[in-house]
Amino acid sequence: MRKTAAVMFTALMVLLAPALAVCAVDKVEIRGPATVVDGAAYNWGPQQFAGFYYDIDDNIGTESITLTTTNDTLDEPSGVV
């Protein structure tokens, strides 16, 4: 009985492997709030962007990014901090 179950499980895995490969995700998008910034600095923290570390138990978020733009152009070289 164990041998039969092992053979059936192996056959099932071999048959399903191509189907699982087709379902693989090529690109993952993590989105934050839609914001238009012009002539100012905008800061994203863990509450605005799910890609940053956030410990919900202790309410600790240690990452952030600040974007500074002028006339729809990212300020260089310090436009991203």
PDB file of N, CA, C and O in Angstrom:
ATOM      1  N   MET A   1       0.818  -1.203   0.000  1.00  0.00           N
ATOM      2  CA  MET A   1       0.000   0.000   0.000  1.00  0.00           C
ATOM      3  C   MET A   1       0.864   1.270   0.000  1.00  0.00           C
ATOM      4  O   MET A   1       0.565   2.230  -0.711  1.00  0.00           O
ATOM      5  N   ARG A   2       1.929   1.266   0.798  1.00  0.00           N
ATOM      6  CA  ARG A   2       2.811   2.434   0.861  1.00  0.00           C
ATOM      7  C   ARG A   2       3.509   2.666  -0.471  1.00  0.00           C
ATOM      8  O   ARG A   2       3.675   3.806  -0.906  1.00  0.00           O
ATOM      9  N   LYS A   3       3.918   1.573  -1.115  1.00  0.00           N
ATOM     10  CA  LYS A   3       4.598   1.697  -2.393  1.00  0.00           C
ATOM     11  C   LYS A   3       3.666   2.297  -3.442  1.00  0.00           C
ATOM     12  O   LYS A   3       4.071   3.152  -4.229  1.00  0.00           O
ATOM     13  N   THR A   4       2.422   1.842  -3.444  1.00  0.00           N
ATOM     14  CA  THR A   4       1.440   2.351  -4.395  1.00  0.00           C
ATOM     15  C   THR A   4       1.189   3.842  -4.158  1.00  0.00           C
ATOM     16  O   THR A   4       1.109   4.618  -5.110  1.00  0.00           O
ATOM     17  N   ALA A   5       1.067   4.236  -2.911  1.00  0.00           N
ATOM     18  CA  ALA A   5       0.841   5.644  -2.585  1.00  0.00           C
ATOM     19  C   ALA A   5       2.036   6.485  -3.008  1.00  0.00           C
ATOM     20  O   ALA A   5       1.864   7.595  -3.512  1.00  0.00           O
ATOM     21  N   ALA A   6       3.243   5.972  -2.808  1.00  0.00           N
ATOM     22  CA  ALA A   6       4.447   6.707  -3.192  1.00  0.00           C
ATOM     23  C   ALA A   6       4.521   6.868  -4.709  1.00  0.00           C
ATOM     24  O   ALA A   6       4.883   7.934  -5.205  1.00  0.00           O
ATOM     25  N   VAL A   7       4.179   5.815  -5.439  1.00  0.00           N
ATOM     26  CA  VAL A   7       4.201   5.874  -6.902  1.00  0.00           C
ATOM     27  C   VAL A   7       3.148   6.858  -7.399  1.00  0.00           C
ATOM     28  O   VAL A   7       3.415   7.644  -8.308  1.00  0.00           O
ATOM     29  N   MET A   8       1.961   6.820  -6.814  1.00  0.00           N
ATOM     30  CA  MET A   8       0.894   7.730  -7.229  1.00  0.00           C
ATOM     31  C   MET A   8       1.265   9.182  -6.913  1.00  0.00           C
ATOM     32  O   MET A   8       1.009  10.080  -7.716  1.00  0.00           O
ATOM     33  N   PHE A   9       1.866   9.408  -5.749  1.00  0.00           N
ATOM     34  CA  PHE A   9       2.282  10.756  -5.370  1.00  0.00           C
ATOM     35  C   PHE A   9       3.347  11.278  -6.331  1.00  0.00           C
ATOM     36  O   PHE A   9       3.295  12.434  -6.750  1.00  0.00           O
ATOM     37  N   THR A  10       4.313  10.425  -6.680  1.00  0.00           N
ATOM     38  CA  THR A  10       5.373  10.815  -7.615  1.00  0.00           C
ATOM     39  C   THR A  10       4.789  11.118  -8.989  1.00  0.00           C
ATOM     40  O   THR A  10       5.173  12.102  -9.623  1.00  0.00           O
ATOM     41  N   ALA A  11       3.872  10.289  -9.450  1.00  0.00           N
ATOM     42  CA  ALA A  11       3.239  10.519 -10.750  1.00  0.00           C
ATOM     43  C   ALA A  11       2.458  11.824 -10.739  1.00  0.00           C
ATOM     44  O   ALA A  11       2.489  12.577 -11.712  1.00  0.00           O
ATOM     45  N   LEU A  12       1.764  12.092  -9.652  1.00  0.00           N
ATOM     46  CA  LEU A  12       1.004  13.334  -9.532  1.00  0.00           C
ATOM     47  C   LEU A  12       1.926  14.549  -9.571  1.00  0.00           C
ATOM     48  O   LEU A  12       1.618  15.547 -10.223  1.00  0.00           O
ATOM     49  N   MET A  13       3.048  14.464  -8.878  1.00  0.00           N
ATOM     50  CA  MET A  13       4.012  15.573  -8.873  1.00  0.00           C
ATOM     51  C   MET A  13       4.588  15.801 -10.270  1.00  0.00           C
ATOM     52  O   MET A  13       4.755  16.944 -10.696  1.00  0.00           O
ATOM     53  N   VAL A  14       4.892  14.716 -10.981  1.00  0.00           N
ATOM     54  CA  VAL A  14       5.452  14.835 -12.327  1.00  0.00           C
ATOM     55  C   VAL A  14       4.426  15.454 -13.271  1.00  0.00           C
ATOM     56  O   VAL A  14       4.780  16.264 -14.127  1.00  0.00           O
ATOM     57  N   LEU A  15       3.170  15.082 -13.122  1.00  0.00           N
ATOM     58  CA  LEU A  15       2.129  15.613 -13.997  1.00  0.00           C
ATOM     59  C   LEU A  15       1.785  17.067 -13.663  1.00  0.00           C
ATOM     60  O   LEU A  15       1.458  17.840 -14.564  1.00  0.00           O
ATOM     61  N   LEU A  16       1.851  17.448 -12.398  1.00  0.00           N
ATOM     62  CA  LEU A  16       1.481  18.799 -11.996  1.00  0.00           C
ATOM     63  C   LEU A  16       2.620  19.808 -12.102  1.00  0.00           C
ATOM     64  O   LEU A  16       2.363  21.012 -12.130  1.00  0.00           O
ATOM     65  N   ALA A  17       3.851  19.362 -12.162  1.00  0.00           N
ATOM     66  CA  ALA A  17       4.991  20.277 -12.200  1.00  0.00           C
ATOM     67  C   ALA A  17       4.911  21.277 -13.352  1.00  0.00           C
ATOM     68  O   ALA A  17       5.131  22.467 -13.130  1.00  0.00           O
ATOM     69  N   PRO A  18       4.602  20.834 -14.588  1.00  0.00           N
ATOM     70  CA  PRO A  18       4.490  21.840 -15.666  1.00  0.00           C
ATOM     71  C   PRO A  18       3.366  22.840 -15.420  1.00  0.00           C
ATOM     72  O   PRO A  18       3.515  24.020 -15.736  1.00  0.00           O
ATOM     73  N   ALA A  19       2.254  22.394 -14.869  1.00  0.00           N
ATOM     74  CA  ALA A  19       1.138  23.307 -14.589  1.00  0.00           C
ATOM     75  C   ALA A  19       1.537  24.331 -13.537  1.00  0.00           C
ATOM     76  O   ALA A  19       1.157  25.497 -13.643  1.00  0.00           O
ATOM     77  N   LEU A  20       2.291  23.924 -12.530  1.00  0.00           N
ATOM     78  CA  LEU A  20       2.736  24.854 -11.495  1.00  0.00           C
ATOM     79  C   LEU A  20       3.749  25.849 -12.047  1.00  0.00           C
ATOM     80  O   LEU A  20       3.762  27.010 -11.639  1.00  0.00           O
ATOM     81  N   ALA A  21       4.589  25.410 -12.961  1.00  0.00           N
ATOM     82  CA  ALA A  21       5.581  26.300 -13.558  1.00  0.00           C
ATOM     83  C   ALA A  21       4.911  27.378 -14.399  1.00  0.00           C
ATOM     84  O   ALA A  21       5.403  28.504 -14.460  1.00  0.00           O
ATOM     85  N   VAL A  22       3.809  27.056 -15.041  1.00  0.00           N
ATOM     86  CA  VAL A  22       3.087  28.019 -15.858  1.00  0.00           C
ATOM     87  C   VAL A  22       2.460  29.088 -14.979  1.00  0.00           C
ATOM     88  O   VAL A  22       2.296  30.227 -15.416  1.00  0.00           O
ATOM     89  N   CYS A  23       2.110  28.742 -13.755  1.00  0.00           N
ATOM     90  CA  CYS A  23       1.458  29.677 -12.841  1.00  0.00           C
ATOM     91  C   CYS A  23       2.444  30.571 -12.100  1.00  0.00           C
ATOM     92  O   CYS A  23       2.024  31.400 -11.293  1.00  0.00           O
ATOM     93  N   ALA A  24       3.731  30.427 -12.348  1.00  0.00           N
ATOM     94  CA  ALA A  24       4.733  31.214 -11.630  1.00  0.00           C
ATOM     95  C   ALA A  24       4.571  32.700 -11.962  1.00  0.00           C
ATOM     96  O   ALA A  24       4.197  33.060 -13.078  1.00  0.00           O
ATOM     97  N   VAL A  25       4.854  33.541 -10.990  1.00  0.00           N
ATOM     98  CA  VAL A  25       4.712  34.987 -11.147  1.00  0.00           C
ATOM     99  C   VAL A  25       6.019  35.564 -11.670  1.00  0.00           C
ATOM    100  O   VAL A  25       7.091  35.287 -11.131  1.00  0.00           O
ATOM    101  N   ASP A  26       5.923  36.368 -12.723  1.00  0.00           N
ATOM    102  CA  ASP A  26       7.114  36.993 -13.288  1.00  0.00           C
ATOM    103  C   ASP A  26       7.467  38.290 -12.571  1.00  0.00           C
ATOM    104  O   ASP A  26       8.642  38.637 -12.450  1.00  0.00           O
ATOM    105  N   LYS A  27       6.451  39.003 -12.097  1.00  0.00           N
ATOM    106  CA  LYS A  27       6.688  40.319 -11.516  1.00  0.00           C
ATOM    107  C   LYS A  27       5.748  40.516 -10.331  1.00  0.00           C
ATOM    108  O   LYS A  27       4.570  40.167 -10.394  1.00  0.00           O
ATOM    109  N   VAL A  28       6.278  41.071  -9.267  1.00  0.00           N
ATOM    110  CA  VAL A  28       5.478  41.378  -8.091  1.00  0.00           C
ATOM    111  C   VAL A  28       5.465  42.888  -7.925  1.00  0.00           C
ATOM    112  O   VAL A  28       6.515  43.530  -7.951  1.00  0.00           O
ATOM    113  N   GLU A  29       4.286  43.451  -7.757  1.00  0.00           N
ATOM    114  CA  GLU A  29       4.170  44.882  -7.545  1.00  0.00           C
ATOM    115  C   GLU A  29       3.700  45.146  -6.129  1.00  0.00           C
ATOM    116  O   GLU A  29       2.704  44.581  -5.678  1.00  0.00           O
ATOM    117  N   ILE A  30       4.420  46.003  -5.436  1.00  0.00           N
ATOM    118  CA  ILE A  30       4.009  46.440  -4.108  1.00  0.00           C
ATOM    119  C   ILE A  30       3.672  47.909  -4.239  1.00  0.00           C
ATOM    120  O   ILE A  30       4.517  48.713  -4.631  1.00  0.00           O
ATOM    121  N   ARG A  31       2.463  48.258  -3.918  1.00  0.00           N
ATOM    122  CA  ARG A  31       2.008  49.622  -4.148  1.00  0.00           C
ATOM    123  C   ARG A  31       1.796  50.371  -2.852  1.00  0.00           C
ATOM    124  O   ARG A  31       1.455  49.784  -1.824  1.00  0.00           O
ATOM    125  N   GLY A  32       2.000  51.667  -2.914  1.00  0.00           N
ATOM    126  CA  GLY A  32       1.726  52.559  -1.799  1.00  0.00           C
ATOM    127  C   GLY A  32       0.656  53.543  -2.214  1.00  0.00           C
ATOM    128  O   GLY A  32       0.033  53.371  -3.262  1.00  0.00           O
ATOM    129  N   PRO A  33       0.430  54.559  -1.422  1.00  0.00           N
ATOM    130  CA  PRO A  33      -0.591  55.541  -1.774  1.00  0.00           C
ATOM    131  C   PRO A  33      -0.171  56.359  -2.991  1.00  0.00           C
ATOM    132  O   PRO A  33       1.010  56.657  -3.174  1.00  0.00           O
ATOM    133  N   ALA A  34      -1.139  56.716  -3.811  1.00  0.00           N
ATOM    134  CA  ALA A  34      -0.846  57.554  -4.983  1.00  0.00           C
ATOM    135  C   ALA A  34      -0.593  58.975  -4.498  1.00  0.00           C
ATOM    136  O   ALA A  34      -1.449  59.578  -3.851  1.00  0.00           O
ATOM    137  N   THR A  35       0.569  59.499  -4.809  1.00  0.00           N
ATOM    138  CA  THR A  35       0.935  60.830  -4.342  1.00  0.00           C
ATOM    139  C   THR A  35       1.635  61.588  -5.450  1.00  0.00           C
ATOM    140  O   THR A  35       2.514  61.045  -6.120  1.00  0.00           O
ATOM    141  N   VAL A  36       1.260  62.814  -5.644  1.00  0.00           N
ATOM    142  CA  VAL A  36       1.942  63.692  -6.585  1.00  0.00           C
ATOM    143  C   VAL A  36       2.722  64.704  -5.765  1.00  0.00           C
ATOM    144  O   VAL A  36       2.153  65.417  -4.939  1.00  0.00           O
ATOM    145  N   VAL A  37       4.032  64.766  -5.996  1.00  0.00           N
ATOM    146  CA  VAL A  37       4.898  65.659  -5.240  1.00  0.00           C
ATOM    147  C   VAL A  37       5.595  66.578  -6.233  1.00  0.00           C
ATOM    148  O   VAL A  37       6.175  66.111  -7.213  1.00  0.00           O
ATOM    149  N   ASP A  38       5.542  67.865  -5.986  1.00  0.00           N
ATOM    150  CA  ASP A  38       6.235  68.813  -6.847  1.00  0.00           C
ATOM    151  C   ASP A  38       6.849  69.911  -5.982  1.00  0.00           C
ATOM    152  O   ASP A  38       6.140  70.632  -5.281  1.00  0.00           O
ATOM    153  N   GLY A  39       8.156  70.028  -6.040  1.00  0.00           N
ATOM    154  CA  GLY A  39       8.840  71.075  -5.302  1.00  0.00           C
ATOM    155  C   GLY A  39       8.889  70.831  -3.805  1.00  0.00           C
ATOM    156  O   GLY A  39       9.032  71.771  -3.023  1.00  0.00           O
ATOM    157  N   ALA A  40       8.773  69.605  -3.414  1.00  0.00           N
ATOM    158  CA  ALA A  40       8.783  69.302  -1.989  1.00  0.00           C
ATOM    159  C   ALA A  40       9.395  67.923  -1.778  1.00  0.00           C
ATOM    160  O   ALA A  40       9.664  67.187  -2.727  1.00  0.00           O
ATOM    161  N   ALA A  41       9.605  67.600  -0.519  1.00  0.00           N
ATOM    162  CA  ALA A  41      10.100  66.274  -0.170  1.00  0.00           C
ATOM    163  C   ALA A  41       8.928  65.442   0.338  1.00  0.00           C
ATOM    164  O   ALA A  41       8.086  65.931   1.090  1.00  0.00           O
ATOM    165  N   TYR A  42       8.883  64.190  -0.077  1.00  0.00           N
ATOM    166  CA  TYR A  42       7.855  63.284   0.391  1.00  0.00           C
ATOM    167  C   TYR A  42       8.525  62.080   1.020  1.00  0.00           C
ATOM    168  O   TYR A  42       9.452  61.512   0.442  1.00  0.00           O
ATOM    169  N   ASN A  43       8.070  61.688   2.185  1.00  0.00           N
ATOM    170  CA  ASN A  43       8.657  60.582   2.920  1.00  0.00           C
ATOM    171  C   ASN A  43       7.683  59.420   2.984  1.00  0.00           C
ATOM    172  O   ASN A  43       6.529  59.591   3.378  1.00  0.00           O
ATOM    173  N   TRP A  44       8.152  58.220   2.591  1.00  0.00           N
ATOM    174  CA  TRP A  44       7.381  56.989   2.750  1.00  0.00           C
ATOM    175  C   TRP A  44       7.993  56.205   3.883  1.00  0.00           C
ATOM    176  O   TRP A  44       9.207  56.001   3.917  1.00  0.00           O
ATOM    177  N   GLY A  45       7.173  55.768   4.803  1.00  0.00           N
ATOM    178  CA  GLY A  45       7.595  54.895   5.888  1.00  0.00           C
ATOM    179  C   GLY A  45       6.850  53.576   5.782  1.00  0.00           C
ATOM    180  O   GLY A  45       6.177  53.330   4.782  1.00  0.00           O
ATOM    181  N   PRO A  46       6.956  52.726   6.792  1.00  0.00           N
ATOM    182  CA  PRO A  46       6.304  51.420   6.730  1.00  0.00           C
ATOM    183  C   PRO A  46       4.772  51.498   6.727  1.00  0.00           C
ATOM    184  O   PRO A  46       4.118  50.549   6.294  1.00  0.00           O
ATOM    185  N   GLN A  47       4.190  52.594   7.192  1.00  0.00           N
ATOM    186  CA  GLN A  47       2.736  52.719   7.160  1.00  0.00           C
ATOM    187  C   GLN A  47       2.235  53.043   5.750  1.00  0.00           C
ATOM    188  O   GLN A  47       1.084  52.753   5.423  1.00  0.00           O
ATOM    189  N   GLN A  48       3.092  53.644   4.911  1.00  0.00           N
ATOM    190  CA  GLN A  48       2.695  54.003   3.559  1.00  0.00           C
ATOM    191  C   GLN A  48       3.133  52.986   2.510  1.00  0.00           C
ATOM    192  O   GLN A  48       2.530  52.905   1.439  1.00  0.00           O
ATOM    193  N   PHE A  49       4.174  52.212   2.806  1.00  0.00           N
ATOM    194  CA  PHE A  49       4.731  51.294   1.822  1.00  0.00           C
ATOM    195  C   PHE A  49       4.963  49.935   2.463  1.00  0.00           C
ATOM    196  O   PHE A  49       5.781  49.808   3.374  1.00  0.00           O
ATOM    197  N   ALA A  50       4.252  48.925   1.995  1.00  0.00           N
ATOM    198  CA  ALA A  50       4.299  47.593   2.606  1.00  0.00           C
ATOM    199  C   ALA A  50       5.626  46.874   2.397  1.00  0.00           C
ATOM    200  O   ALA A  50       5.857  45.833   3.012  1.00  0.00           O
ATOM    201  N   GLY A  51       6.496  47.398   1.552  1.00  0.00           N
ATOM    202  CA  GLY A  51       7.787  46.762   1.326  1.00  0.00           C
ATOM    203  C   GLY A  51       8.809  47.030   2.415  1.00  0.00           C
ATOM    204  O   GLY A  51       9.873  46.411   2.432  1.00  0.00           O
ATOM    205  N   PHE A  52       8.498  47.949   3.328  1.00  0.00           N
ATOM    206  CA  PHE A  52       9.417  48.268   4.412  1.00  0.00           C
ATOM    207  C   PHE A  52       9.115  47.428   5.645  1.00  0.00           C
ATOM    208  O   PHE A  52       7.983  47.000   5.867  1.00  0.00           O
ATOM    209  N   TYR A  53      10.159  47.204   6.441  1.00  0.00           N
ATOM    210  CA  TYR A  53      10.025  46.414   7.669  1.00  0.00           C
ATOM    211  C   TYR A  53       9.102  47.115   8.659  1.00  0.00           C
ATOM    212  O   TYR A  53       9.205  48.320   8.891  1.00  0.00           O
ATOM    213  N   TYR A  54       8.196  46.323   9.238  1.00  0.00           N
ATOM    214  CA  TYR A  54       7.315  46.833  10.290  1.00  0.00           C
ATOM    215  C   TYR A  54       6.968  45.702  11.232  1.00  0.00           C
ATOM    216  O   TYR A  54       6.459  44.667  10.801  1.00  0.00           O
ATOM    217  N   ASP A  55       7.238  45.886  12.518  1.00  0.00           N
ATOM    218  CA  ASP A  55       6.895  44.905  13.551  1.00  0.00           C
ATOM    219  C   ASP A  55       5.575  45.338  14.175  1.00  0.00           C
ATOM    220  O   ASP A  55       5.532  46.296  14.946  1.00  0.00           O
ATOM    221  N   ILE A  56       4.508  44.636  13.845  1.00  0.00           N
ATOM    222  CA  ILE A  56       3.178  45.038  14.304  1.00  0.00           C
ATOM    223  C   ILE A  56       3.021  44.868  15.816  1.00  0.00           C
ATOM    224  O   ILE A  56       2.270  45.612  16.448  1.00  0.00           O
ATOM    225  N   ASP A  57       3.720  43.900  16.397  1.00  0.00           N
ATOM    226  CA  ASP A  57       3.594  43.662  17.838  1.00  0.00           C
ATOM    227  C   ASP A  57       4.164  44.811  18.663  1.00  0.00           C
ATOM    228  O   ASP A  57       3.567  45.225  19.656  1.00  0.00           O
ATOM    229  N   ASP A  58       5.322  45.325  18.247  1.00  0.00           N
ATOM    230  CA  ASP A  58       5.986  46.389  19.001  1.00  0.00           C
ATOM    231  C   ASP A  58       5.863  47.760  18.341  1.00  0.00           C
ATOM    232  O   ASP A  58       6.439  48.733  18.827  1.00  0.00           O
ATOM    233  N   ASN A  59       5.119  47.847  17.240  1.00  0.00           N
ATOM    234  CA  ASN A  59       4.926  49.094  16.517  1.00  0.00           C
ATOM    235  C   ASN A  59       6.261  49.745  16.152  1.00  0.00           C
ATOM    236  O   ASN A  59       6.481  50.932  16.395  1.00  0.00           O
ATOM    237  N   ILE A  60       7.150  48.931  15.558  1.00  0.00           N
ATOM    238  CA  ILE A  60       8.477  49.410  15.180  1.00  0.00           C
ATOM    239  C   ILE A  60       8.623  49.316  13.666  1.00  0.00           C
ATOM    240  O   ILE A  60       8.471  48.241  13.086  1.00  0.00           O
ATOM    241  N   GLY A  61       8.913  50.433  13.039  1.00  0.00           N
ATOM    242  CA  GLY A  61       9.232  50.483  11.622  1.00  0.00           C
ATOM    243  C   GLY A  61      10.538  51.216  11.465  1.00  0.00           C
ATOM    244  O   GLY A  61      10.652  52.368  11.883  1.00  0.00           O
ATOM    245  N   THR A  62      11.522  50.582  10.875  1.00  0.00           N
ATOM    246  CA  THR A  62      12.867  51.149  10.877  1.00  0.00           C
ATOM    247  C   THR A  62      13.313  51.680   9.523  1.00  0.00           C
ATOM    248  O   THR A  62      14.407  52.236   9.421  1.00  0.00           O
ATOM    249  N   GLU A  63      12.503  51.526   8.476  1.00  0.00           N
ATOM    250  CA  GLU A  63      12.937  51.947   7.153  1.00  0.00           C
ATOM    251  C   GLU A  63      12.063  53.082   6.628  1.00  0.00           C
ATOM    252  O   GLU A  63      10.879  53.170   6.954  1.00  0.00           O
ATOM    253  N   SER A  64      12.656  53.939   5.820  1.00  0.00           N
ATOM    254  CA  SER A  64      11.903  54.994   5.148  1.00  0.00           C
ATOM    255  C   SER A  64      12.690  55.450   3.931  1.00  0.00           C
ATOM    256  O   SER A  64      13.888  55.190   3.814  1.00  0.00           O
ATOM    257  N   ILE A  65      12.005  56.128   3.035  1.00  0.00           N
ATOM    258  CA  ILE A  65      12.658  56.703   1.861  1.00  0.00           C
ATOM    259  C   ILE A  65      12.071  58.095   1.647  1.00  0.00           C
ATOM    260  O   ILE A  65      10.863  58.294   1.772  1.00  0.00           O
ATOM    261  N   THR A  66      12.934  59.053   1.326  1.00  0.00           N
ATOM    262  CA  THR A  66      12.499  60.416   1.073  1.00  0.00           C
ATOM    263  C   THR A  66      12.849  60.775  -0.371  1.00  0.00           C
ATOM    264  O   THR A  66      13.995  60.650  -0.802  1.00  0.00           O
ATOM    265  N   LEU A  67      11.832  61.225  -1.105  1.00  0.00           N
ATOM    266  CA  LEU A  67      12.020  61.646  -2.491  1.00  0.00           C
ATOM    267  C   LEU A  67      11.824  63.154  -2.578  1.00  0.00           C
ATOM    268  O   LEU A  67      10.851  63.691  -2.050  1.00  0.00           O
ATOM    269  N   THR A  68      12.746  63.828  -3.240  1.00  0.00           N
ATOM    270  CA  THR A  68      12.646  65.275  -3.423  1.00  0.00           C
ATOM    271  C   THR A  68      12.602  65.569  -4.914  1.00  0.00           C
ATOM    272  O   THR A  68      13.480  65.144  -5.664  1.00  0.00           O
ATOM    273  N   THR A  69      11.572  66.302  -5.342  1.00  0.00           N
ATOM    274  CA  THR A  69      11.419  66.622  -6.767  1.00  0.00           C
ATOM    275  C   THR A  69      11.259  68.119  -6.962  1.00  0.00           C
ATOM    276  O   THR A  69      10.830  68.844  -6.064  1.00  0.00           O
ATOM    277  N   THR A  70      11.612  68.556  -8.151  1.00  0.00           N
ATOM    278  CA  THR A  70      11.391  69.927  -8.584  1.00  0.00           C
ATOM    279  C   THR A  70      10.955  69.871 -10.045  1.00  0.00           C
ATOM    280  O   THR A  70      11.665  69.314 -10.883  1.00  0.00           O
ATOM    281  N   ASN A  71       9.797  70.441 -10.353  1.00  0.00           N
ATOM    282  CA  ASN A  71       9.273  70.442 -11.725  1.00  0.00           C
ATOM    283  C   ASN A  71       9.228  69.039 -12.334  1.00  0.00           C
ATOM    284  O   ASN A  71       9.713  68.821 -13.444  1.00  0.00           O
ATOM    285  N   ASP A  72       8.650  68.104 -11.607  1.00  0.00           N
ATOM    286  CA  ASP A  72       8.490  66.713 -12.058  1.00  0.00           C
ATOM    287  C   ASP A  72       9.807  65.990 -12.316  1.00  0.00           C
ATOM    288  O   ASP A  72       9.828  64.996 -13.041  1.00  0.00           O
ATOM    289  N   THR A  73      10.894  66.466 -11.742  1.00  0.00           N
ATOM    290  CA  THR A  73      12.199  65.837 -11.922  1.00  0.00           C
ATOM    291  C   THR A  73      12.801  65.558 -10.560  1.00  0.00           C
ATOM    292  O   THR A  73      12.769  66.402  -9.664  1.00  0.00           O
ATOM    293  N   LEU A  74      13.342  64.379 -10.418  1.00  0.00           N
ATOM    294  CA  LEU A  74      13.994  64.010  -9.170  1.00  0.00           C
ATOM    295  C   LEU A  74      15.260  64.834  -9.001  1.00  0.00           C
ATOM    296  O   LEU A  74      16.085  64.902  -9.912  1.00  0.00           O
ATOM    297  N   ASP A  75      15.420  65.456  -7.849  1.00  0.00           N
ATOM    298  CA  ASP A  75      16.625  66.265  -7.594  1.00  0.00           C
ATOM    299  C   ASP A  75      17.841  65.363  -7.569  1.00  0.00           C
ATOM    300  O   ASP A  75      17.805  64.272  -7.000  1.00  0.00           O
ATOM    301  N   GLU A  76      18.910  65.817  -8.184  1.00  0.00           N
ATOM    302  CA  GLU A  76      20.166  65.054  -8.235  1.00  0.00           C
ATOM    303  C   GLU A  76      21.228  65.794  -7.468  1.00  0.00           C
ATOM    304  O   GLU A  76      21.212  67.024  -7.511  1.00  0.00           O
ATOM    305  N   PRO A  77      22.125  65.184  -6.788  1.00  0.00           N
ATOM    306  CA  PRO A  77      22.246  63.759  -6.536  1.00  0.00           C
ATOM    307  C   PRO A  77      21.536  63.307  -5.267  1.00  0.00           C
ATOM    308  O   PRO A  77      21.518  62.115  -4.963  1.00  0.00           O
ATOM    309  N   SER A  78      20.948  64.246  -4.522  1.00  0.00           N
ATOM    310  CA  SER A  78      20.386  63.876  -3.219  1.00  0.00           C
ATOM    311  C   SER A  78      18.854  63.768  -3.234  1.00  0.00           C
ATOM    312  O   SER A  78      18.211  63.974  -2.205  1.00  0.00           O
ATOM    313  N   GLY A  79      18.277  63.451  -4.379  1.00  0.00           N
ATOM    314  CA  GLY A  79      16.828  63.379  -4.476  1.00  0.00           C
ATOM    315  C   GLY A  79      16.219  62.167  -3.822  1.00  0.00           C
ATOM    316  O   GLY A  79      15.020  62.150  -3.543  1.00  0.00           O
ATOM    317  N   VAL A  80      17.023  61.147  -3.571  1.00  0.00           N
ATOM    318  CA  VAL A  80      16.541  59.945  -2.884  1.00  0.00           C
ATOM    319  C   VAL A  80      17.422  59.701  -1.670  1.00  0.00           C
ATOM    320  O   VAL A  80      18.634  59.519  -1.787  1.00  0.00           O
ATOM    321  N   VAL A  81      16.793  59.700  -0.510  1.00  0.00           N
ATOM    322  CA  VAL A  81      17.533  59.454   0.741  1.00  0.00           C
ATOM    323  C   VAL A  81      16.807  58.353   1.495  1.00  0.00           C
ATOM    324  O   VAL A  81      17.235  57.964   2.582  1.00  0.00           O
TER     325      VAL A  81
END
